[in-house]
């Protein structure tokens, strides 16, 4: 676990980016307000994690999954966030599936290229052997 409470805070750069995206252009936020938001976000994440962990423990699991987090959000009375979270989760899963398929296709292509290269080398070896045999045959005929 963390040695100091500050260790549990989210990175300031992340908090700043989120705040800038949420506020209209031209609106500034004080350093003190940014710090307060950072602490509040960290407390929220810890609370959500604790609630999700309770669901995992009820399921006799040690690993939190997306369902645990969604159930925790409902338990924490943040139902309005459940639908957007589910949508984001589906987008993430589709992206991961696409990446996995792209990796498989890339691996298959690499394997296919290796096999083609191996076949070419085998064909080259066969061609060399045939040329040697032809030369040997010609030498025998000459003798």
C-alpha positions as semicolon CSV with decimal commas, in nm:
position;residue;x (nm);y (nm);z (nm)
1;X;0,000;0,000;0,000
2;X;0,103;0,365;-0,021
3;X;0,337;0,510;0,237
4;X;0,179;0,857;0,228
5;X;-0,177;0,968;0,145
6;X;-0,037;1,184;-0,137
7;X;0,092;0,868;-0,306
8;X;-0,269;0,775;-0,378
9;X;-0,341;1,091;-0,576
10;X;-0,382;1,075;-0,948
11;X;-0,108;1,242;-1,154
12;X;-0,150;1,619;-1,178
13;X;-0,102;1,617;-1,556
14;X;-0,396;1,377;-1,596
15;X;-0,617;1,584;-1,366
16;X;-0,522;1,905;-1,548
17;X;-0,606;1,751;-1,887
18;X;-0,944;1,624;-1,762
19;X;-1,028;1,963;-1,612
20;X;-0,932;2,146;-1,933
21;X;-1,150;1,911;-2,138
22;X;-1,445;1,964;-1,903
23;X;-1,429;2,343;-1,884
24;X;-1,508;2,589;-2,163
25;X;-1,217;2,772;-2,330
26;X;-1,088;3,072;-2,139
27;X;-1,185;2,941;-1,795
28;X;-0,895;2,909;-1,554
29;X;-0,871;2,705;-1,237
30;X;-0,655;2,779;-0,938
31;X;-0,383;2,545;-0,819
32;X;-0,575;2,494;-0,495
33;X;-0,894;2,395;-0,681
34;X;-0,697;2,157;-0,902
35;X;-0,548;1,996;-0,591
36;X;-0,893;1,959;-0,435
37;X;-1,028;1,795;-0,750
38;X;-0,728;1,562;-0,757
39;X;-0,791;1,451;-0,399
40;X;-1,163;1,410;-0,464
41;X;-1,095;1,201;-0,776
42;X;-0,851;0,982;-0,582
43;X;-1,106;0,928;-0,304
44;X;-1,369;0,839;-0,563
45;X;-1,140;0,586;-0,732
46;X;-1,051;0,428;-0,398
47;X;-1,416;0,407;-0,294
48;X;-1,522;0,262;-0,630
49;X;-1,237;0,009;-0,610
50;X;-1,339;-0,091;-0,259
51;X;-1,701;-0,142;-0,364
52;X;-1,595;-0,339;-0,674
53;X;-1,367;-0,551;-0,457
54;X;-1,665;-0,639;-0,236
55;X;-1,846;-0,775;-0,543
56;X;-1,540;-0,976;-0,643
57;X;-1,512;-1,120;-0,291
58;X;-1,881;-1,215;-0,299
59;X;-1,803;-1,404;-0,618
60;X;-1,506;-1,567;-0,443
61;X;-1,262;-1,404;-0,686
62;X;-0,948;-1,203;-0,628
63;X;-0,957;-1,026;-0,963
64;X;-1,187;-0,731;-1,021
65;X;-1,364;-0,731;-1,356
66;X;-1,573;-0,481;-1,548
67;X;-1,896;-0,626;-1,409
68;X;-1,773;-0,563;-1,056
69;X;-1,703;-0,200;-1,138
70;X;-2,043;-0,153;-1,303
71;X;-2,216;-0,312;-1,004
72;X;-2,016;-0,087;-0,773
73;X;-2,127;0,221;-0,967
74;X;-2,490;0,117;-0,921
75;X;-2,437;0,048;-0,552
76;X;-2,273;0,389;-0,511
77;X;-2,585;0,540;-0,674
78;X;-2,406;0,649;-0,990
79;X;-2,654;0,472;-1,220
80;X;-2,638;0,753;-1,476
81;X;-2,275;0,660;-1,546
82;X;-2,341;0,289;-1,601
83;X;-2,470;0,323;-1,960
84;X;-2,180;0,544;-2,079
85;X;-1,934;0,311;-1,905
86;X;-2,086;0,008;-2,078
87;X;-2,057;0,186;-2,414
88;X;-1,694;0,275;-2,345
89;X;-1,625;-0,083;-2,241
90;X;-1,772;-0,216;-2,566
91;X;-1,562;0,028;-2,770
92;X;-1,252;-0,079;-2,576
93;X;-1,329;-0,449;-2,629
94;X;-1,385;-0,397;-3,002
95;X;-1,053;-0,211;-3,028
96;X;-0,871;-0,485;-2,839
97;X;-1,032;-0,753;-3,056
98;X;-0,927;-0,561;-3,368
99;X;-0,571;-0,531;-3,241
100;X;-0,563;-0,902;-3,156
101;X;-0,692;-0,997;-3,501
102;X;-0,442;-0,761;-3,666
103;X;-0,162;-0,924;-3,467
104;X;-0,284;-1,270;-3,573
105;X;-0,298;-1,160;-3,937
106;X;0,050;-1,014;-3,910
107;X;0,181;-1,335;-3,752
108;X;0,013;-1,546;-4,021
109;X;0,161;-1,327;-4,291
110;X;0,507;-1,353;-4,135
111;X;0,472;-1,732;-4,106
112;X;0,357;-1,752;-4,468
113;X;0,651;-1,540;-4,583
114;X;0,891;-1,763;-4,388
115;X;0,739;-2,072;-4,547
116;X;0,766;-1,913;-4,892
117;X;1,128;-1,821;-4,824
118;X;1,198;-2,175;-4,702
119;X;1,035;-2,319;-5,015
120;X;1,245;-2,090;-5,234
121;X;1,560;-2,202;-5,056
122;X;1,456;-2,566;-5,098
123;X;1,387;-2,503;-5,467
124;X;1,728;-2,334;-5,502
125;X;1,891;-2,636;-5,338
126;X;1,701;-2,867;-5,573
127;X;1,808;-2,658;-5,874
128;X;2,170;-2,674;-5,764
129;X;2,150;-3,053;-5,719
130;X;1,993;-3,093;-6,061
131;X;2,266;-2,880;-6,220
132;X;2,533;-3,089;-6,045
133;X;2,366;-3,409;-6,165
134;X;2,349;-3,271;-6,519
135;X;2,718;-3,181;-6,505
136;X;2,803;-3,527;-6,371
137;X;2,595;-3,687;-6,646
138;X;2,774;-3,476;-6,909
139;X;3,113;-3,571;-6,762
140;X;3,021;-3,941;-6,772
141;X;2,912;-3,911;-7,133
142;X;3,238;-3,735;-7,225
143;X;3,441;-4,013;-7,060
